[in-house]
Structures are given as C-alpha cells and as structure tokens.
C-alpha cells in the first residue's frame, strides 16, 4: 500500500483485537520512530503490550472523534522538546507514522485525552513534554470515513490554480482533525519574492475543540503527499 492509498484507507479505530502485532512489523515501526526522532528532534516512543494506559476509561473523546476505546495494548507516545511549534511538528511527523502503520496493516487513532500516563512506559527530559498518544493495533473494524467540507471552504482552489494544488487539497481533506472540525485554510500564492517554486500557505483557524496546531501539522503532511513535496514551497 502506498501513502496515497493509506490516506484513503486509514480511518480512526478505537476497538482492537487481541491479535499480536507481528515482530517484523514492530521492528519496522521502531526503525521509523528512530528515524523520525533523529530527523525532527522529537522523542516519540513506541509502547507495546501495555493495557493500562487505556484500561481505566469506559468512554473517551479522542482527538478526532468520539467513541469508546477497547483492547488498546500498543500505542505511540508523542513527545518532544517544549517549543511554540511542537504541536505542529507532532502532527506532521506523527501522521507519517500513522500512515506508515496503515501501509503494514495496522489501525490507529490520535488521542488527545482520556489516557493515563503509566510510570515506566516512557522517558522525558526536563525540557520535554507529552503532547498526545496514538493508539495502535489490529482493529476489529477498519473504521469509517469522515465527512469532508467542500474544497472552497478550506482553500482558494479554483479553475486557475494548478492541478497539483487541487490534489493537495483533496489529500488535506482526508486528514484526521479534532472532532472532524477541519479548521484550516490552505492558499495558493504563486511565485513570491522571486522564488523558484510557487508558494503555498497553510494556517490553523480558531477552534473551540482545541488541537488546531496538531491538526495543521497533520493537514500539511497530507497536502505534501497529495501535491508532491518538490512541487511547491511553504510560505
């Protein structure tokens, strides 16, 4: 499965089977976590066979939709150094892990609350913090597709914007966002300041649900995959 296919197939899943994740799949994820931590300067941590973090909650409001969690024994702890852009970085790089998990047959769900931080399952430096969790495993179902807004509500896509920009917006609309709010706006700016590549801006809009900066990082990840990372520059 390609990342483009994973964006279409991946949906939030909160109920998991007892089937163990194959050792080779876990090794693949550990390697990807290590690579992303090194490249992005994050401290994402993969926890396996640990049922307590999600064991004390009968229901939850996950980052991207409401529903009860069950059978969660594996998860990603999304952490990094405290900074103004940490939430966006967590969303951007975390969604890459989420999509990679989908390509190897696993299901996921971003979770912003209703989990417990279990002592001994993670390490943090003094200047680091946990932003959120991502549940991980073999789902009882593949989840359901979320409703999406029209492209014109989240972008300035039109008859005169490039085809790659439209593909980027289509991919961005597939991105999971807090309670499916899709509070973002992406704008095609064209060539600015003598840039070799056309520029695109993306911004988070105000949200009562919060998590808008995490959402923005996830949306930018999707847009890059859809549009092609070498097609444009972020303004």
Buried (B, 14 or more C-beta within 10 A) or exposed (E): BEBBEBBBBBBBBBBBEEEBBEEEBBEBBEEBBEEBBEEBEBBBBBBBEBEBBBBEBEEBBBBBBEBEBBBBBBBBBBBBBEEEEBBBBBBBBBBBBBBBBBBBEBBBBBBBEBBEEBEEBBEBEEEBEBBBBBBBBBBBEEBEEBEBBEBEEBBBBEEEBBEBBBBBBBBBBBBBBBBBBBBBBBBBBEEEEEEEEBBBEBEBEEBEBBBBBBBBBBBBBBBBBBBEEEBBBEB
